[in-house]
Amino acid sequence: MPTDLRGQGDGLTLGAMAEEPIAFLRAAQSPAARTVYSGGPGFTAAQVRFDRGELNRILTLYGRMVAAGEWRDYAIDFLDEAAVFSIFRRTSEMPLFRVEKRPKLRAKQGMYAVLAASGHVLKRGHELAQVLRIFDRKLIKALALDH
């Protein structure tokens, strides 16, 4: 039934919609940032995921680089061994960079890495913020070229 606003005197009243009950439903928890997920088509029990804080940090950097005109698109892959955030200049080309999370390397070189399009590791470490600092120089250069 459509909502009906009728003027009565100096105020407005809500017609049919005021009679309908309001249901408050809680959204289902999203598995997007979980590191372990069981069930559902296309998912295995041990896929690696970025957590909310990691995605926030990566997407903040991504947004700054898009604003600077350097990056245009991204893709996120959750694999059995790694979670990968791929960064593209154009949608149809190979990724310029990949930010990877590989928990199996946590005790060794660190589980976070930034890889170039060629596959070379540009930076690896135990802290995501420290690994993403490699892009600070690129952002400064991009902003300097704008002015």
C-alpha positions as CSV (number, residue, x, y, z in Angstrom):
1,M,0.0,0.0,0.0
2,P,1.4,3.4,-0.9
3,T,2.1,6.0,1.8
4,D,-0.6,8.6,1.9
5,L,0.1,12.1,3.3
6,R,-3.1,14.0,3.9
7,G,-3.3,17.6,5.2
8,Q,-5.6,17.9,8.2
9,G,-5.7,21.4,9.6
10,D,-2.2,22.7,10.2
11,G,-0.5,19.2,10.5
12,L,0.1,16.2,8.3
13,T,-0.9,12.6,9.2
14,L,0.5,9.4,7.8
15,G,-2.3,7.2,6.2
16,A,-1.9,3.5,5.5
17,M,1.7,3.2,6.6
18,A,1.0,4.1,10.2
19,E,-1.1,1.0,10.5
20,E,1.8,-1.4,9.4
21,P,4.1,-2.9,12.0
22,I,7.7,-2.0,11.9
23,A,10.1,-5.0,11.9
24,F,13.6,-4.5,13.1
25,L,15.8,-7.2,11.5
26,R,19.5,-7.5,12.3
27,A,21.6,-8.0,9.2
28,A,23.4,-11.3,9.0
29,Q,27.0,-11.2,10.0
30,S,29.1,-10.8,6.9
31,P,31.9,-13.3,6.4
32,A,33.9,-10.8,4.3
33,A,36.6,-10.1,6.9
34,R,36.8,-13.5,8.6
35,T,39.9,-15.6,8.4
36,V,38.0,-18.9,8.7
37,Y,34.6,-19.5,7.1
38,S,32.7,-22.8,6.8
39,G,29.9,-23.4,4.5
40,G,28.4,-21.8,1.4
41,P,29.2,-22.4,-2.2
42,G,32.7,-21.5,-3.4
43,F,34.2,-21.2,0.0
44,T,36.5,-23.7,1.7
45,A,36.9,-24.0,5.5
46,A,40.4,-22.4,5.6
47,Q,40.4,-19.5,3.2
48,V,42.5,-16.6,4.2
49,R,40.7,-13.3,4.6
50,F,41.6,-9.7,5.4
51,D,40.1,-8.5,8.7
52,R,38.1,-5.3,8.9
53,G,41.1,-3.2,10.1
54,E,43.4,-4.5,7.4
55,L,40.8,-3.8,4.7
56,N,40.2,-0.3,6.1
57,R,43.9,0.5,6.0
58,I,44.2,-0.8,2.4
59,L,41.1,0.9,1.2
60,T,42.1,4.2,2.7
61,L,45.4,4.0,0.8
62,Y,43.5,3.0,-2.3
63,G,41.2,6.0,-2.0
64,R,44.0,8.4,-1.7
65,M,45.7,7.0,-4.8
66,V,42.5,7.1,-6.8
67,A,42.1,10.7,-5.8
68,A,45.6,11.4,-7.0
69,G,44.7,9.7,-10.3
70,E,47.1,6.9,-10.0
71,W,44.9,3.9,-9.6
72,R,41.5,3.1,-11.1
73,D,40.3,-0.4,-10.0
74,Y,40.9,-3.2,-7.6
75,A,40.1,-6.9,-7.0
76,I,40.1,-9.0,-3.8
77,D,40.8,-12.7,-3.9
78,F,40.5,-15.0,-0.9
79,L,42.5,-18.1,-1.5
80,D,43.4,-21.1,0.6
81,E,47.0,-19.9,1.1
82,A,46.6,-16.1,0.8
83,A,44.3,-13.1,0.7
84,V,45.2,-10.8,-2.2
85,F,44.2,-7.2,-2.9
86,S,45.1,-6.4,-6.6
87,I,45.5,-2.8,-7.7
88,F,44.9,-1.8,-11.4
89,R,45.6,1.4,-13.3
90,R,43.1,0.2,-16.0
91,T,40.4,-2.5,-15.6
92,S,41.6,-4.6,-18.5
93,E,45.3,-4.9,-17.6
94,M,47.4,-6.9,-15.2
95,P,47.6,-5.5,-11.7
96,L,50.2,-2.9,-11.0
97,F,50.6,-4.1,-7.4
98,R,49.3,-6.9,-5.2
99,V,49.0,-6.7,-1.4
100,E,49.2,-10.2,0.0
101,K,48.5,-11.7,3.3
102,R,50.0,-15.1,3.8
103,P,49.6,-16.3,7.4
104,K,52.0,-19.3,6.9
105,L,54.9,-16.8,6.6
106,R,53.9,-15.0,9.9
107,A,56.8,-16.6,11.9
108,K,59.3,-16.2,9.0
109,Q,59.6,-13.0,6.9
110,G,56.2,-11.7,7.8
111,M,52.7,-12.4,6.5
112,Y,52.2,-9.1,4.5
113,A,53.8,-8.3,1.2
114,V,53.6,-5.9,-1.6
115,L,54.4,-7.4,-5.0
116,A,55.0,-5.6,-8.3
117,A,53.4,-6.6,-11.6
118,S,56.5,-8.6,-12.4
119,G,56.0,-10.7,-9.2
120,H,59.0,-9.1,-7.4
121,V,58.5,-8.6,-3.7
122,L,58.8,-4.8,-3.1
123,K,58.3,-5.0,0.6
124,R,57.5,-7.7,3.2
125,G,56.9,-7.5,6.9
126,H,55.0,-8.4,10.0
127,E,52.9,-5.2,10.2
128,L,50.6,-4.1,7.3
129,A,51.1,-0.4,8.0
130,Q,54.9,-0.8,7.7
131,V,54.5,-2.7,4.4
132,L,52.1,-0.2,2.9
133,R,54.5,2.7,3.5
134,I,56.2,1.8,0.2
135,F,53.3,3.6,-1.4
136,D,53.9,6.8,0.5
137,R,56.6,7.8,-2.0
138,K,54.4,7.0,-4.9
139,L,51.6,9.1,-3.5
140,I,53.9,12.1,-2.8
141,K,55.2,11.9,-6.4
142,A,51.7,11.7,-7.8
143,L,50.6,14.7,-5.8
144,A,53.7,16.7,-6.8
145,L,52.9,16.0,-10.5
146,D,49.3,17.3,-10.0
147,H,50.4,20.8,-9.0
